[in-house]
């Protein structure tokens, strides 16, 4: 299933909102990226920031499961969403 850019951004914004509400995980994201509160808020509308949040969530299967279960979306959808955002294209070396 191919997801549109708009559809990907909608799910990515949900991921940002989910992360913002996660008191345990948000400080980990902020510390690892160096983002401050203003950057986090501004990132809601920036596809590159949205992609960075998805990259972060996809670092741990437990985070993927928690987010997807919360939103009622299939686990593999995050990879499709990420592919539709800037920098998500797969590199083919051959």
Buried (B, 14 or more C-beta within 10 A) or exposed (E): EEBEEEBBBEBBBBBBEBBBEBEEBBEBBBEEBEBEEEEBEEBBEBBEBBBBBBBBBBEEEEBBEBBBEEBEBEEEBBEBBBBBBEEBEEEEEE
